Every structure is written in structure tokens, then in C-alpha cells.
């Protein structure tokens, strides 16, 4: 992968680790940082070695959101930002919902504002016991931004979501786990390894193409009625039952060996 300035990228088959690397600013991002994250995600999605992507932060913070200097420029602008083109999803990190590989955030410290959005847009959220979370938007005179009004209620429920968005209180990792905002909590020195180990387990047990289709259906069906969801799922299951991975899974089970599923992406 190409060199980066605001992030670090390491691939250790089957895991791509993307580390936000502006620790002096609690990994707050600039527009340059956002472009680098997007490029790293796109490259990992195309890399056949990568089954899953883990995003974490350097230093004591995960991500403090938009850099304060950039935020000041944005709020001082004389014109409102342009609308997102129709062929793109609005909101930072919304493209993560369409990445055909599992994306896990290993939240090592504070996740605030846009940093929390990065976690919310990921498929799974693993947190250090030292991590903390705050929406912070309303404290800055803003509304709940970047799809948080869609994401947060689906994770924690309507009342808790409004409480977190209105008050912007900082909550601990354990409080976040109890609410359903975080999936798992680990000791700080175990966090990254546990996230990578999860991807390694997926690579050993689950076909990447089936994981990609399952992710697509889960997010699509969040807003569908049950009949639409069941009919779409049937189309997919009928297609996948005839795919090579299904034959390999059945054969591996009969032969009592580990399956060798096909990877997604390019081998170059």
C-alpha cells in the first residue's frame, strides 16, 4: 500500500489494521486524514489477503472527531456545504456500510463527535476498558450529524439515543456496552490483538463472499418490511447454495477438515 501521513496501515493476512496517527491531536481528522482513511479502506477492500479490517487509534485517544481548526473554518464559511451527489451516501464514513468486508473499530480511548461516527458506521465495536464516548455535536451548536439519528437509535433504543445526543455526556466503555453501543470490552493491552483474533477466526470459519452478502442484506433489511426481506434473502440463499463455497463447506464438514473458502479481491 502507498505511504500515508496521518494514518498507518499494516496487513498481516487476513487482517488489515488501520491506525489513526495524529496522537497529539487525539487523532482528530482533517480533510486530508479523511481522504487517507477512505483510500486505505478502498485498498484493503480490494486486497485478497484481507478478510477483515480493524481501525484503531495511536496514543491515548481513538478519535476526537473533526480537528478544531477545521471545524472553525467550516462554521465560519459564508455558504452552506454542497449537497452530496445522488449516487453517494451522505455523511462521513457512511461508505463503510457498503464495504464488502467486516470492519471492526478497536476503540482505545475517547471517541467523540466524528470519531464516534466512525465507530457507529463500523460493523462491530470493540472497546478498551479505558475508552469513553460522547456525541458532543449539540455542545458545539450543531445537530446530531452524519447519520447518528439513524444509527444510534437502532443500537441503543430511542430514549437512550436522544439522551446521548441531547446531553452529550461522556460515558464509559462499560456503560456503552450495557447500552448496546459497544459489542465487547477488553483490557487496554488486549484490545487490538482481540480484534485481530476475531478476524482470524472469521477467516478460518466463514466464506468472505457469504459474509459480504450477509452484511449487505442486514443493512438493507433494517428499513424493509419482513416480506421484502424474506424474498430478497431467498434469492441470495438460492444463489449461494450453488456456489463453490457451499460445496467446499459441505465437503470440509464430511472430511472433518478446515474449509478453504475463496477470498474477495485482487491477489496482485
DAFENCOR-V25642 format. One record per pair of residues at least 6 apart in sequence whose ideal C-beta (glycine too) atoms are under 6 Angstrom apart, sorted by the first residue. I is the first residue (numbers start at 1). J is the second residue. D is the distance in whole Angstrom. If there is no record, write none. Layout:
BEGIN
i=(I;I)
j=(J;J)
d=(D;D)
END
This chain:
BEGIN
i=(1;1;4;6;6;6;7;7;7;7;8;8;9;9;10;11;13;14;14;14;15;15;16;16;16;17;18;18;19;19;20;20;20;21;23;23;26;26;27;27;27;28;28;30;30;44;44;45;45;46;46;47;48;48;48;48;51;51;51;51;52;52;52;52;53;53;54;54;54;54;55;56;56;56;57;57;60;61;61;62;62;62;62;62;63;63;63;64;64;65;65;65;65;66;84;91;91;92;92;92;93;93;93;94;96;96;96;97;100;102;103;103;104;104;105;105;105;106;106;106;106;107;107;107;108;108;109;110;111;111;112;112;113;116;117;119;120;124;125;125;126;126;127;127;127;128;128;129;129;129;130;131;132;132;133;133;134;134;135;135;135;136;137;137;138;139;144;152;153;155;155;156;156;156;160;173;176;177;186;207;207;208;208;213;217;221;245;248;249;252)
j=(9;43;36;22;33;36;18;20;21;36;19;21;18;40;17;49;49;51;199;203;196;199;44;50;53;54;40;55;56;58;27;57;63;58;58;59;61;64;57;61;63;64;67;67;70;50;53;99;101;265;266;265;263;265;266;267;199;202;203;208;101;102;199;202;101;103;104;106;195;196;105;106;108;192;63;108;109;109;110;107;108;109;111;115;111;115;118;112;115;112;113;114;115;114;90;146;147;114;117;146;117;118;121;147;103;121;122;219;212;123;122;123;124;195;119;122;125;126;191;192;195;119;127;131;128;191;131;132;119;133;134;136;136;133;146;125;151;183;182;183;184;195;173;182;185;188;191;173;185;187;188;173;170;172;171;176;168;170;164;165;168;168;144;145;168;168;165;161;161;180;181;179;180;181;179;185;182;185;194;245;261;263;264;236;233;229;261;259;259;259)
d=(5;5;5;6;4;5;6;6;5;5;4;5;6;5;5;6;4;4;6;4;5;5;4;4;5;5;5;5;5;5;4;5;6;5;5;3;3;4;4;5;5;4;4;5;5;5;5;5;6;5;5;5;5;4;6;5;6;6;4;6;6;4;3;6;6;5;5;5;5;6;5;4;6;6;6;5;5;4;5;5;5;5;5;6;6;3;6;5;6;5;3;4;5;5;4;4;4;6;6;5;6;5;4;6;5;4;6;5;4;5;5;5;5;5;5;4;5;5;5;5;4;6;4;5;5;6;6;5;5;5;5;5;4;6;5;5;4;5;5;5;5;5;4;5;5;4;5;5;6;6;5;4;5;6;5;5;6;4;5;5;5;5;5;5;6;5;4;4;4;5;6;4;5;6;6;5;4;5;5;4;4;6;4;5;6;4;5;5;5;4)
END
